[in-house]
Amino acid sequence: MSFINTPPQISIPITGSAETFPVHQIYCVGRNYQKHISEMGYSQGKTVPFVLFLKPPDAVVQNGQTVCMPGFTNDFQHEVELVIAIKKEGSKISEKLALEYVFGYSVGIDLTCRDLQNEAKKKGRPWTFAKSLQNSAPISDITPVEKCGYLQEGNIQLSVNGNIRQKNDLKNMIRPVQKIISELSQFYTLFPGDIIFTGTPDGVGKLKKGDRIFAEIDGLEPLTITIN
C-alpha cells in the first residue's frame, strides 16, 4: 500500500531513552479541582460532571520551546496539569485495572483563550477555538511509571517569571488517574499513544509576551516554555 501524503508524526521524548512516544489522541478533562471550579464561577454541587474536550496532536509543544500568542485573543491563560500517557488499547476499563494502561506521566500546560471560552459558554457553543489550538499543549518529557511509580499525590505548581501562580497537590483531584481512565474508556477506545490532561488547580492567569513559564510536579521532568 502507498500513501498520497505523509502527515507529520508528533511525538514526545521519553526520559532516559532514545525512543519517543508517538501521539495518537489528546483528551482533556475539566473541572477536576474544587477550588478551580469555584474560581471559574461554577456551582459546587454534590456531583461534578465528567467534562471532556479534545486537542489536536499538533497542539503538542516540547520542553524549552517558545509559544506564539494567538492574535485573536486578549486573554491567553495558563493551566498546569498532570498528563497521562497510555500504553495499550482498552475500552470499558474498570478502575481496578486502569493503572495497567499507564505508560508514564508528564507535566502539561493547557493554554487557553479565556475570552473566547467565556464567549462560547454564554452562547452555548463548543470551546474549540478557545482550547483546541495548534501549539496549545506544552508537555514535558514522559517519565515512565517504572521510574516515578503510579502518581496519586505530590506537589503540582506553575510559576511565571519566578512568581508562583498555581500550587496544589495531586491528591486533591476530584477524579484520580484510575477514575479518569475508567470513565473516559466508557465512551472511547483508548489506544497506545493517547495523552490525557487531567485538569488544573486554581490560580490560572493571564499571560503576556516575554513571560517565562516553569511548571513542575513531584517526581517528573519539569516543563519550561516562553510566550512570544
N, CA, C and O of each residue as an XYZ file, in Angstrom:
912
protein
N       0.842     -1.198      0.000
C       0.000      0.000      0.000
C       0.875      1.245      0.000
O       1.885      1.299      0.701
N       0.492      2.232     -0.775
C       1.207      3.502     -0.794
C       0.257      4.612     -0.356
O      -0.962      4.445     -0.379
N       0.830      5.744      0.042
C       0.040      6.861      0.548
C       0.300      8.101     -0.289
O       1.402      8.297     -0.801
N      -0.723      8.938     -0.424
C      -0.569     10.128     -1.245
C       0.085     11.282     -0.485
O       0.500     12.272     -1.087
N       0.176     11.146      0.852
C       0.835     12.190      1.622
C       1.481     11.594      2.865
O       1.267     10.424      3.185
N       2.250     12.382      3.544
C       2.920     11.924      4.765
C       2.715     12.984      5.857
O       3.549     13.873      6.023
N       1.604     12.887      6.599
C       1.353     13.843      7.680
C       2.471     13.801      8.706
O       3.090     12.755      8.902
N       2.739     14.915      9.360
C       3.810     14.933     10.372
C       3.497     13.990     11.521
O       2.353     13.900     11.966
N       4.518     13.286     11.999
C       4.363     12.410     13.147
C       4.752     13.169     14.405
O       5.914     13.532     14.584
N       3.785     13.406     15.272
C       4.026     14.128     16.523
C       4.438     13.125     17.590
O       3.779     12.099     17.764
N       5.512     13.407     18.300
C       5.937     12.509     19.371
C       6.533     13.311     20.521
O       6.908     14.473     20.366
N       6.609     12.661     21.679
C       7.122     13.280     22.898
C       8.329     12.488     23.377
O       8.263     11.259     23.416
N       9.431     13.141     23.744
C      10.593     12.424     24.273
C      10.253     11.659     25.551
O       9.352     12.041     26.298
N      10.989     10.575     25.787
C      10.840      9.764     26.989
C      12.102      9.915     27.827
O      13.216      9.768     27.325
N      11.915     10.206     29.097
C      13.057     10.409     29.991
C      13.978      9.196     30.004
O      13.521      8.072     30.209
N      15.278      9.419     29.786
C      16.261      8.353     29.863
C      16.245      7.386     28.705
O      16.806      6.296     28.817
N      15.620      7.743     27.592
C      15.513      6.833     26.456
C      15.748      7.584     25.146
O      15.438      8.769     25.030
N      16.302      6.873     24.163
C      16.460      7.442     22.823
C      15.157      7.334     22.039
O      15.014      7.951     20.983
N      14.196      6.543     22.555
C      12.907      6.382     21.888
C      11.972      7.534     22.242
O      12.160      8.216     23.250
N      10.970      7.737     21.403
C       9.968      8.761     21.668
C       8.583      8.129     21.700
O       8.401      6.977     21.308
N       7.624      8.893     22.168
C       6.249      8.422     22.359
C       5.357      9.080     21.302
O       4.982     10.242     21.458
N       5.005      8.348     20.214
C       4.137      8.935     19.190
C       2.748      9.231     19.752
O       2.178      8.418     20.480
N       2.209     10.398     19.407
C       0.925     10.830     19.937
C      -0.207     10.412     19.004
O      -0.161     10.664     17.800
N      -1.223      9.769     19.578
C      -2.395      9.372     18.813
C      -3.531     10.375     18.989
O      -4.008     10.948     18.010
N      -3.966     10.591     20.225
C      -5.083     11.472     20.524
C      -4.786     12.216     21.818
O      -4.083     11.702     22.688
N      -5.329     13.442     21.945
C      -5.165     14.212     23.176
C      -6.538     14.480     23.777
O      -7.338     15.218     23.202
N      -6.809     13.881     24.933
C      -8.042     14.096     25.678
C      -7.745     15.047     26.839
O      -6.671     14.991     27.438
N      -8.698     15.913     27.147
C      -8.511     16.879     28.230
C      -9.726     16.875     29.154
O     -10.861     17.036     28.706
N      -9.475     16.689     30.436
C     -10.528     16.665     31.448
C     -10.616     18.029     32.123
O      -9.593     18.624     32.460
N     -11.830     18.522     32.320
C     -12.018     19.798     33.001
C     -12.650     19.630     34.372
O     -13.157     18.562     34.714
N     -12.611     20.710     35.154
C     -13.262     20.771     36.471
C     -12.863     19.608     37.381
O     -13.715     18.846     37.838
N     -11.561     19.482     37.637
C     -11.097     18.341     38.432
C     -10.451     18.755     39.747
O      -9.943     17.903     40.476
N     -10.461     20.066     40.069
C     -10.027     20.558     41.380
C     -11.116     21.514     41.878
O     -11.555     22.402     41.147
N     -11.540     21.326     43.112
C     -12.692     22.064     43.621
C     -12.481     23.573     43.595
O     -13.393     24.312     43.227
N     -11.292     24.046     43.981
C     -11.055     25.489     44.026
C     -11.044     26.105     42.630
O     -11.434     27.259     42.455
N     -10.598     25.337     41.638
C     -10.632     25.853     40.269
C     -12.076     25.952     39.773
O     -12.431     26.885     39.053
N     -12.895     24.988     40.163
C     -14.318     25.051     39.807
C     -14.925     26.344     40.344
O     -15.708     27.001     39.659
N     -14.557     26.705     41.577
C     -15.079     27.930     42.190
C     -14.583     29.179     41.470
O     -15.359     30.100     41.216
N     -13.268     29.213     41.133
C     -12.741     30.421     40.503
C     -13.271     30.623     39.082
O     -13.229     31.732     38.550
N     -13.773     29.539     38.468
C     -14.376     29.646     37.145
C     -15.864     29.993     37.215
O     -16.520     30.163     36.187
N     -16.396     30.098     38.458
C     -17.760     30.540     38.631
C     -18.818     29.466     38.534
O     -20.001     29.774     38.387
N     -18.405     28.186     38.616
C     -19.384     27.099     38.572
C     -19.899     26.815     39.973
O     -19.181     27.006     40.955
N     -21.136     26.362     40.066
C     -21.699     25.992     41.356
C     -21.060     24.694     41.843
O     -20.680     23.840     41.042
N     -20.949     24.558     43.147
C     -20.317     23.386     43.746
C     -21.383     22.391     44.187
O     -21.704     22.294     45.371
N     -21.921     21.662     43.237
C     -22.894     20.637     43.557
C     -22.235     19.408     44.148
O     -21.010     19.304     44.191
N     -23.053     18.488     44.598
C     -22.512     17.262     45.186
C     -21.833     16.383     44.141
O     -20.885     15.662     44.452
N     -22.319     16.443     42.902
C     -21.750     15.634     41.836
C     -21.142     16.538     40.770
O     -21.833     17.382     40.200
N     -19.839     16.361     40.498
C     -19.160     17.133     39.457
C     -19.217     16.347     38.155
O     -18.762     15.204     38.120
N     -19.761     16.919     37.082
C     -19.873     16.180     35.825
C     -18.512     15.885     35.214
O     -17.534     16.587     35.475
N     -18.461     14.838     34.397
C     -17.233     14.487     33.679
C     -17.159     15.398     32.451
O     -17.883     15.195     31.477
N     -16.287     16.394     32.506
C     -16.158     17.376     31.428
C     -14.958     17.004     30.560
O     -13.851     16.809     31.063
N     -15.190     16.908     29.251
C     -14.141     16.460     28.346
C     -14.098     17.319     27.095
O     -15.142     17.682     26.553
N     -12.889     17.649     26.628
C     -12.697     18.268     25.320
C     -11.418     17.690     24.716
O     -10.665     16.998     25.401
N     -11.176     17.969     23.454
C     -10.042     17.389     22.739
C      -9.113     18.482     22.225
O      -9.532     19.615     21.989
N      -7.866     18.126     22.059
C      -6.890     18.954     21.361
C      -6.297     18.130     20.220
O      -6.238     16.904     20.320
N      -5.856     18.773     19.140
C      -5.224     18.019     18.047
C      -3.804     17.614     18.429
O      -3.185     18.268     19.268
N      -3.274     16.544     17.827
C      -1.898     16.148     18.142
C      -0.876     17.261     17.955
O       0.111     17.321     18.687
N      -1.102     18.156     16.970
C      -0.122     19.219     16.766
C      -0.291     20.366     17.765
O       0.297     21.435     17.593
N      -1.092     20.142     18.804
C      -1.094     21.062     19.935
C       0.162     20.877     20.792
O       0.528     21.765     21.561
N       0.819     19.722     20.657
C       1.985     19.406     21.480
C       3.134     20.388     21.215
O       3.495     20.656     20.069
N       3.687     20.906     22.296
C       4.889     21.734     22.252
C       5.896     21.094     23.194
O       5.589     20.860     24.363
N       7.084     20.813     22.705
C       8.074     20.139     23.539
C       8.778     21.111     24.476
O       8.750     22.326     24.282
N       9.402     20.545     25.488
C      10.048     21.309     26.548
C      11.067     22.302     25.993
O      11.830     21.988     25.080
N      11.061     23.505     26.563
C      12.049     24.503     26.202
C      11.701     25.348     24.997
O      12.474     26.227     24.614
N      10.545     25.099     24.387
C      10.179     25.810     23.167
C       9.455     27.129     23.475
O       9.076     27.411     24.612
N       9.284     27.914     22.419
C       8.563     29.179     22.505
C       7.187     29.024     21.874
O       7.049     28.412     20.815
N       6.175     29.575     22.522
C       4.805     29.544     22.007
C       4.393     30.956     21.614
O       4.497     31.884     22.416
N       3.927     31.115     20.390
C       3.447     32.415     19.938
C       2.004     32.627     20.398
O       1.145     31.770     20.188
N       1.752     33.755     21.014
C       0.403     34.062     21.474
C      -0.513     34.306     20.273
O      -0.170     35.094     19.391
N      -1.668     33.644     20.226
C      -2.592     33.864     19.107
C      -3.022     35.331     19.017
O      -3.221     35.997     20.033
N      -3.160     35.816     17.785
C      -3.517     37.212     17.603
C      -4.991     37.500     17.800
O      -5.411     38.657     17.774
N      -5.790     36.439     18.001
C      -7.243     36.635     18.112
C      -7.742     36.566     19.552
O      -8.949     36.477     19.780
N      -6.836     36.605     20.524
C      -7.255     36.577     21.931
C      -6.624     37.727     22.691
O      -5.508     38.151     22.390
N      -7.356     38.228     23.684
C      -6.829     39.244     24.590
C      -6.660     38.706     26.003
O      -6.364     39.452     26.936
N      -6.854     37.396     26.147
C      -6.750     36.788     27.484
C      -6.248     35.355     27.349
O      -7.025     34.405     27.451
N      -4.956     35.207     27.122
C      -4.297     33.915     26.924
C      -3.824     33.423     28.283
O      -2.975     34.062     28.905
N      -4.365     32.279     28.765
C      -4.109     31.844     30.141
C      -3.415     30.480     30.222
O      -3.476     29.670     29.296
N      -2.757     30.257     31.356
C      -2.057     29.003     31.653
C      -2.890     28.128     32.572
O      -3.610     28.626     33.438
N      -2.787     26.800     32.374
C      -3.420     25.815     33.259
C      -2.465     24.619     33.374
O      -2.370     23.822     32.440
N      -1.771     24.484     34.485
C      -0.844     23.374     34.662
C      -1.614     22.099     35.003
O      -2.598     22.141     35.741
N      -1.160     20.959     34.459
C      -1.894     19.709     34.656
C      -0.958     18.496     34.654
O       0.097     18.505     34.020
N      -1.370     17.458     35.379
C      -0.744     16.151     35.250
C      -1.236     15.527     33.942
O      -2.428     15.566     33.637
N      -0.315     14.957     33.181
C      -0.657     14.333     31.901
C      -0.355     12.831     31.975
O       0.713     12.422     32.431
N      -1.310     12.028     31.520
C      -1.168     10.569     31.496
C      -0.845     10.130     30.077
O      -1.464     10.603     29.124
N       0.124      9.225     29.929
C       0.432      8.617     28.634
C      -0.041      7.159     28.657
O       0.346      6.390     29.536
N      -0.872      6.792     27.697
C      -1.477      5.451     27.637
C      -0.615      4.507     26.801
O      -0.101      4.886     25.749
N      -0.461      3.254     27.292
C       0.451      2.330     26.615
C      -0.219      1.194     25.865
O       0.432      0.535     25.055
N      -1.523      0.938     26.112
C      -2.146     -0.189     25.407
C      -3.627      0.073     25.175
O      -4.225      0.934     25.821
N      -4.215     -0.679     24.242
C      -5.603     -0.500     23.852
C      -6.554     -1.025     24.923
O      -6.293     -2.039     25.571
N      -7.658     -0.311     25.088
C      -8.658     -0.783     26.039
C      -9.928      0.036     25.981
O      -9.889      1.226     25.669
N     -11.053     -0.590     26.277
C     -12.329      0.110     26.381
C     -13.097     -0.466     27.563
O     -12.883     -1.609     27.964
N     -13.998      0.349     28.113
C     -14.787     -0.050     29.275
C     -13.897     -0.658     30.369
O     -14.160     -1.741     30.893
N     -12.856      0.072     30.681
C     -11.855     -0.368     31.651
C     -12.360     -0.101     33.073
O     -12.898      0.971     33.350
N     -12.189     -1.051     33.950
C     -12.587     -0.859     35.343
C     -11.526     -0.024     36.066
O     -10.359     -0.015     35.675
N     -11.946      0.674     37.119
C     -10.978      1.435     37.910
C      -9.901      0.525     38.493
O      -8.747      0.932     38.626
N     -10.269     -0.684     38.835
C      -9.327     -1.629     39.430
C      -8.166     -1.935     38.497
O      -7.042     -2.142     38.955
N      -8.428     -1.966     37.181
C      -7.399     -2.325     36.207
C      -6.815     -1.122     35.479
O      -5.889     -1.273     34.682
N      -7.335      0.054     35.740
C      -6.998      1.228     34.936
C      -5.516      1.570     34.926
O      -4.986      1.957     33.885
N      -4.833      1.438     36.059
C      -3.424      1.821     36.118
C      -2.537      0.927     35.251
O      -1.410      1.306     34.933
N      -3.026     -0.248     34.866
C      -2.257     -1.133     33.990
C      -2.091     -0.539     32.590
O      -1.267     -1.013     31.807
N      -2.864      0.486     32.278
C      -2.828      1.104     30.954
C      -1.904      2.321     30.906
O      -1.734      2.927     29.848
N      -1.309      2.680     32.040
C      -0.477      3.876     32.114
C       0.970      3.555     31.747
O       1.609      2.709     32.372
N       1.472      4.241     30.727
C       2.892      4.124     30.371
C       3.741      5.023     31.254
O       4.806      4.626     31.727
N       3.264      6.225     31.467
C       4.015      7.183     32.270
C       3.260      8.483     32.397
O       2.086      8.578     32.039
N       3.966      9.506     32.924
C       3.332     10.792     33.194
C       4.232     11.940     32.725
O       5.449     11.795     32.609
N       3.595     13.084     32.460
C       4.299     14.317     32.123
C       3.665     15.483     32.847
O       2.580     15.373     33.419
N       4.369     16.609     32.809
C       3.792     17.890     33.212
C       3.274     18.557     31.942
O       3.999     18.652     30.952
N       2.038     19.016     31.962
C       1.461     19.671     30.797
C       0.862     21.021     31.157
O       0.553     21.293     32.316
N       0.705     21.862     30.138
C       0.023     23.144     30.302
C      -1.046     23.248     29.222
O      -0.755     23.163     28.029
N      -2.276     23.432     29.657
C      -3.385     23.682     28.741
C      -3.471     25.190     28.539
O      -3.990     25.908     29.393
N      -2.956     25.669     27.398
C      -3.025     27.097     27.086
C      -4.405     27.416     26.516
O      -4.863     26.774     25.571
N      -5.054     28.409     27.100
C      -6.469     28.656     26.845
C      -6.727     30.121     26.501
O      -6.210     31.019     27.165
N      -7.525     30.358     25.467
C      -8.011     31.702     25.145
C      -9.267     31.933     25.983
O     -10.377     31.608     25.559
N      -9.080     32.498     27.174
C     -10.179     32.560     28.133
C     -11.326     33.442     27.644
O     -12.489     33.146     27.916
N     -11.015     34.507     26.934
C     -12.088     35.367     26.441
C     -12.964     34.635     25.431
O     -14.183     34.805     25.430
N     -12.347     33.819     24.566
C     -13.122     33.045     23.601
C     -13.932     31.963     24.302
O     -15.064     31.677     23.913
N     -13.344     31.356     25.347
C     -14.061     30.329     26.090
C     -15.282     30.917     26.798
O     -16.360     30.324     26.777
N     -15.113     32.075     27.419
C     -16.230     32.699     28.123
C     -17.353     33.070     27.163
O     -18.531     32.921     27.486
N     -16.982     33.554     25.982
C     -17.991     33.910     24.989
C     -18.724     32.665     24.501
O     -19.938     32.689     24.302
N     -17.973     31.568     24.308
C     -18.601     30.315     23.875
C     -19.573     29.794     24.931
O     -20.646     29.292     24.595
N     -19.203     29.909     26.199
C     -20.090     29.474     27.286
C     -21.413     30.248     27.256
O     -22.490     29.668     27.387
N     -21.306     31.563     27.080
C     -22.504     32.398     27.072
C     -23.471     31.994     25.958
O     -24.690     32.042     26.123
N     -22.898     31.596     24.819
C     -23.718     31.276     23.659
C     -24.015     29.778     23.535
O     -24.656     29.345     22.577
N     -23.544     28.993     24.510
C     -23.788     27.554     24.492
C     -23.068     26.844     23.360
O     -23.567     25.852     22.828
N     -21.898     27.347     22.991
C     -21.128     26.773     21.886
C     -19.940     25.972     22.401
O     -19.545     26.136     23.555
N     -19.359     25.103     21.565
C     -18.173     24.347     21.964
C     -16.984     25.271     22.233
O     -16.970     26.427     21.810
N     -15.992     24.738     22.942
C     -14.810     25.516     23.303
C     -13.690     25.402     22.267
O     -12.552     25.768     22.563
N     -13.976     24.915     21.084
C     -12.944     24.555     20.110
C     -11.941     25.677     19.869
O     -10.734     25.445     19.944
N     -12.411     26.882     19.581
C     -11.499     27.980     19.254
C     -10.732     28.483     20.472
O      -9.729     29.183     20.327
N     -11.186     28.138     21.653
C     -10.514     28.567     22.875
C      -9.477     27.571     23.362
O      -8.486     27.951     23.986
N      -9.706     26.287     23.074
C      -8.890     25.218     23.653
C      -8.138     24.367     22.622
O      -6.989     23.985     22.844
N      -8.796     24.075     21.494
C      -8.259     23.064     20.562
C      -7.394     23.698     19.493
O      -7.690     23.599     18.302
N      -6.323     24.352     19.920
C      -5.461     25.113     19.028
C      -4.132     24.413     18.802
O      -3.679     23.640     19.647
N      -3.515     24.680     17.677
C      -2.132     24.254     17.483
C      -1.261     24.923     18.551
O      -1.495     26.071     18.929
N      -0.262     24.191     19.026
C       0.716     24.712     19.990
C       0.085     25.164     21.305
O       0.573     26.093     21.949
N      -1.001     24.505     21.698
C      -1.677     24.876     22.951
C      -1.483     23.854     24.062
O      -2.123     23.948     25.109
N      -0.599     22.870     23.841
C      -0.410     21.819     24.848
C       1.074     21.514     25.065
O       1.542     20.440     24.689
N       1.814     22.441     25.663
C       3.198     22.126     26.036
C       3.244     20.933     26.982
O       2.435     20.836     27.905
N       4.190     20.027     26.754
C       4.302     18.804     27.550
C       5.778     18.504     27.803
O       6.593     18.570     26.883
N       6.119     18.176     29.044
C       7.488     17.784     29.365
C       7.750     16.363     28.896
O       6.820     15.649     28.518
N       9.011     15.949     28.919
C       9.357     14.571     28.582
C       8.581     13.609     29.479
O       8.363     13.887     30.659
N       8.171     12.486     28.917
C       7.394     11.499     29.670
C       8.305     10.697     30.592
O       9.339     10.182     30.164
N       7.915     10.595     31.854
C       8.627      9.739     32.811
C       7.863      8.427     32.948
O       6.722      8.432     33.408
N       8.471      7.294     32.554
C       7.777      6.001     32.663
C       7.450      5.664     34.113
O       8.150      6.091     35.031
N       6.376      4.892     34.313
C       5.966      4.533     35.675
C       7.041      3.730     36.393
O       7.089      3.727     37.623
N       7.906      3.047     35.643
C       8.997      2.298     36.277
C       9.937      3.220     37.042
O      10.635      2.784     37.958
N       9.953      4.490     36.666
C      10.845      5.445     37.330
C      10.136      6.306     38.369
O      10.750      6.722     39.351
N       8.852      6.574     38.162
C       8.153      7.508     39.062
C       7.036      6.875     39.870
O       6.512      7.492     40.797
N       6.661      5.625     39.520
C       5.546      4.988     40.195
C       4.214      5.512     39.682
O       4.172      6.316     38.750
N       3.124      5.054     40.294
C       1.780      5.496     39.908
C       1.393      6.675     40.784
O       1.186      6.524     41.988
N       1.297      7.842     40.175
C       1.130      9.076     40.936
C      -0.285      9.236     41.472
O      -1.253      9.197     40.713
N      -0.399      9.413     42.770
C      -1.668      9.650     43.442
C      -1.632     10.939     44.268
O      -2.676     11.480     44.634
N      -0.438     11.415     44.552
C      -0.271     12.637     45.326
C       1.067     13.261     44.962
O       1.893     12.643     44.290
N       1.266     14.477     45.410
C       2.507     15.182     45.108
C       2.234     16.606     44.667
O       1.166     16.909     44.136
N       3.206     17.477     44.891
C       3.070     18.893     44.575
C       2.946     19.126     43.071
O       3.689     18.542     42.282
N       2.007     19.981     42.683
C       1.870     20.447     41.314
C       1.845     21.965     41.363
O       1.047     22.545     42.099
N       2.719     22.625     40.578
C       2.740     24.077     40.639
C       3.262     24.685     39.343
O       3.933     24.030     38.545
N       2.932     25.953     39.164
C       3.362     26.697     37.978
C       3.773     28.093     38.400
O       3.091     28.754     39.185
N       4.922     28.535     37.854
C       5.426     29.880     38.113
C       5.554     30.642     36.802
O       5.869     30.058     35.766
N       5.313     31.931     36.849
C       5.526     32.813     35.703
C       6.551     33.864     36.108
O       6.326     34.645     37.032
N       7.680     33.874     35.404
C       8.777     34.808     35.703
C       9.221     34.714     37.167
O       9.557     35.718     37.796
N       9.213     33.472     37.697
C       9.676     33.225     39.058
C       8.631     33.398     40.140
O       8.912     33.135     41.309
N       7.433     33.834     39.784
C       6.369     34.033     40.766
C       5.357     32.892     40.683
O       4.787     32.639     39.622
N       5.133     32.200     41.813
C       4.217     31.060     41.838
C       2.781     31.545     41.677
O       2.322     32.423     42.407
N       2.083     30.962     40.714
C       0.675     31.306     40.481
C      -0.256     30.140     40.827
O      -1.340     30.348     41.372
N       0.166     28.927     40.512
C      -0.648     27.750     40.812
C       0.146     26.805     41.691
O       1.310     26.515     41.413
N      -0.486     26.325     42.755
C       0.185     25.382     43.656
C      -0.886     24.555     44.352
O      -1.802     25.107     44.961
N      -0.774     23.224     44.265
C      -1.758     22.349     44.870
C      -1.126     20.980     45.044
O       0.091     20.836     44.924
N      -1.943     19.971     45.324
C      -1.465     18.601     45.471
C      -2.339     17.689     44.628
O      -3.557     17.857     44.581
N      -1.717     16.723     43.963
C      -2.463     15.801     43.103
C      -3.546     15.048     43.873
O      -4.540     14.625     43.282
N      -3.370     14.880     45.161
C      -4.356     14.150     45.955
C      -5.697     14.884     46.005
O      -6.711     14.303     46.392
N      -5.700     16.159     45.615
C      -6.931     16.937     45.638
C      -7.713     16.864     44.329
O      -8.728     17.543     44.175
N      -7.253     16.052     43.394
C      -8.043     15.861     42.188
C      -9.365     15.196     42.546
O      -9.380     14.217     43.292
N     -10.465     15.709     42.029
C     -11.771     15.113     42.288
C     -11.831     13.710     41.701
O     -12.335     12.781     42.332
N     -11.311     13.569     40.489
C     -11.183     12.264     39.833
C      -9.709     11.914     39.734
O      -8.985     12.571     38.986
N      -9.229     10.898     40.463
C      -7.833     10.475     40.339
C      -7.613      9.780     38.995
O      -8.552      9.561     38.230
N      -6.375      9.444     38.732
C      -5.982      8.891     37.428
C      -6.831      7.693     37.027
O      -7.337      7.642     35.907
N      -6.992      6.726     37.934
C      -7.693      5.491     37.565
C      -9.168      5.745     37.229
O      -9.739      5.074     36.369
N      -9.771      6.712     37.908
C     -11.177      7.024     37.633
C     -11.315      7.732     36.283
O     -12.257      7.472     35.534
N     -10.375      8.624     35.978
C     -10.398      9.308     34.680
C     -10.294      8.311     33.538
O     -11.064      8.374     32.580
N      -9.335      7.385     33.640
C      -9.148      6.386     32.587
C     -10.399      5.535     32.433
O     -10.846      5.274     31.316
N     -10.957      5.105     33.549
C     -12.153      4.260     33.504
C     -13.335      4.997     32.870
O     -13.999      4.455     31.987
N     -13.602      6.228     33.315
C     -14.740      6.972     32.775
C     -14.549      7.294     31.296
O     -15.486      7.161     30.508
N     -13.353      7.712     30.915
C     -13.087      8.042     29.512
C     -13.271      6.828     28.612
O     -13.787      6.941     27.501
N     -12.840      5.652     29.104
C     -12.906      4.435     28.294
C     -14.320      3.895     28.124
O     -14.540      2.964     27.350
N     -15.277      4.470     28.840
C     -16.676      4.085     28.620
C     -17.213      4.710     27.331
O     -18.194      4.227     26.765
N     -16.567      5.786     26.869
C     -17.001      6.496     25.672
C     -16.072      6.265     24.474
O     -16.521      6.209     23.330
N     -14.772      6.133     24.756
C     -13.782      5.981     23.700
C     -12.935      4.737     23.955
O     -12.655      4.389     25.102
N     -12.535      4.077     22.881
C     -11.493      3.054     22.993
C     -10.160      3.775     23.078
O      -9.822      4.561     22.192
N      -9.406      3.518     24.125
C      -8.093      4.126     24.284
C      -7.055      3.316     23.520
O      -7.135      2.090     23.447
N      -6.076      4.022     22.950
C      -5.042      3.372     22.159
C      -3.665      3.785     22.642
O      -3.515      4.839     23.259
N      -2.649      2.958     22.365
C      -1.274      3.378     22.668
C      -0.981      4.714     21.995
O      -1.282      4.899     20.816
N      -0.402      5.634     22.734
C      -0.128      6.956     22.186
C      -1.133      8.004     22.595
O      -0.933      9.189     22.330
N      -2.223      7.586     23.243
C      -3.175      8.567     23.740
C      -2.588      9.333     24.926
O      -1.852      8.780     25.744
N      -2.928     10.602     24.993
C      -2.475     11.503     26.047
C      -3.713     12.065     26.743
O      -4.672     12.458     26.080
N      -3.697     12.104     28.070
C      -4.847     12.616     28.818
C      -4.392     13.714     29.776
O      -3.616     13.457     30.697
N      -4.874     14.937     29.558
C      -4.694     16.026     30.510
C      -5.756     15.870     31.597
O      -6.922     15.624     31.286
N      -5.373     16.010     32.856
C      -6.256     15.615     33.958
C      -6.900     16.768     34.718
O      -7.491     16.544     35.775
N      -6.805     17.980     34.219
C      -7.431     19.108     34.893
C      -6.437     19.952     35.669
O      -5.366     19.476     36.046
N      -6.793     21.194     35.903
C      -5.874     22.154     36.526
C      -6.374     22.613     37.894
O      -7.581     22.703     38.118
N      -5.450     22.902     38.807
C      -5.845     23.513     40.081
C      -6.119     25.006     39.920
O      -5.956     25.558     38.832
N      -6.530     25.646     40.989
C      -6.827     27.077     40.950
C      -5.558     27.889     40.750
O      -4.441     27.399     40.915
N      -5.772     29.163     40.386
C      -4.643     30.071     40.192
C      -4.330     30.358     38.740
O      -3.312     30.981     38.441
N      -5.192     29.913     37.823
C      -4.965     30.179     36.398
C      -4.898     31.688     36.188
O      -5.523     32.460     36.915
N      -4.119     32.097     35.166
C      -3.958     33.533     34.979
C      -3.494     33.912     33.593
O      -3.102     33.068     32.788
N      -3.550     35.207     33.339
C      -3.251     35.768     32.024
C      -1.748     35.814     31.755
O      -0.946     36.072     32.653
N      -1.394     35.561     30.510
C      -0.002     35.601     30.073
C       0.216     36.765     29.117
O      -0.717     37.249     28.476
N       1.478     37.207     29.033
C       1.840     38.256     28.086
C       3.135     37.854     27.379
O       3.853     36.962     27.830
N       3.412     38.514     26.289
C       4.626     38.216     25.540
C       5.858     38.442     26.410
O       5.951     39.430     27.139
N       6.789     37.518     26.319
C       8.008     37.584     27.117
C       7.950     36.785     28.394
O       8.982     36.579     29.031
N       6.763     36.321     28.794
C       6.641     35.527     30.019
C       7.358     34.200     29.874
O       7.297     33.548     28.831
N       8.038     33.815     30.942
C       8.717     32.515     31.004
C       7.992     31.669     32.052
O       7.875     32.065     33.211
N       7.512     30.508     31.630
C       6.712     29.643     32.497
C       7.526     28.431     32.919
O       8.187     27.791     32.102
N       7.468     28.128     34.212
C       8.117     26.941     34.760
C       7.050     26.138     35.500
O       6.468     26.619     36.472
N       6.793     24.908     35.033
C       5.763     24.058     35.633
C       6.400     22.771     36.132
O       7.291     22.225     35.482
N       5.951     22.284     37.282
C       6.576     21.100     37.864
C       5.580     20.274     38.665
O       4.607     20.791     39.215
N       5.856     18.970     38.714
C       5.122     18.005     39.528
C       6.153     17.089     40.155
O       7.085     16.649     39.482
N       5.998     16.800     41.428
C       6.965     15.949     42.122
C       7.204     14.645     41.358
O       6.254     13.955     40.989
N       8.482     14.312     41.122
C       8.855     13.057     40.506
C       8.918     13.060     38.998
O       9.303     12.061     38.390
N       8.536     14.198     38.369
C       8.518     14.259     36.909
C       9.483     15.317     36.384
O       9.921     16.198     37.123
N       9.806     15.215     35.093
C      10.621     16.226     34.454
C       9.854     17.547     34.415
O       8.706     17.568     33.971
N      10.454     18.646     34.867
C       9.743     19.930     34.816
C       9.610     20.437     33.387
O      10.249     19.926     32.467
N       8.777     21.438     33.220
C       8.469     21.981     31.897
C       8.713     23.476     31.890
O       8.264     24.193     32.784
N       9.434     23.945     30.867
C       9.702     25.369     30.711
C       9.323     25.804     29.309
O       9.747     25.187     28.332
N       8.524     26.870     29.197
C       8.212     27.443     27.896
C       8.253     28.966     28.008
O       8.171     29.527     29.100
N       8.382     29.615     26.860
C       8.377     31.076     26.791
C       7.260     31.521     25.864
O       7.037     30.913     24.817
N       6.567     32.564     26.239
C       5.494     33.130     25.422
C       6.058     34.264     24.567
O       6.767     35.139     25.064
N       5.733     34.233     23.283
C       6.234     35.258     22.376
C       5.070     35.957     21.669
O       5.291     36.858     20.859
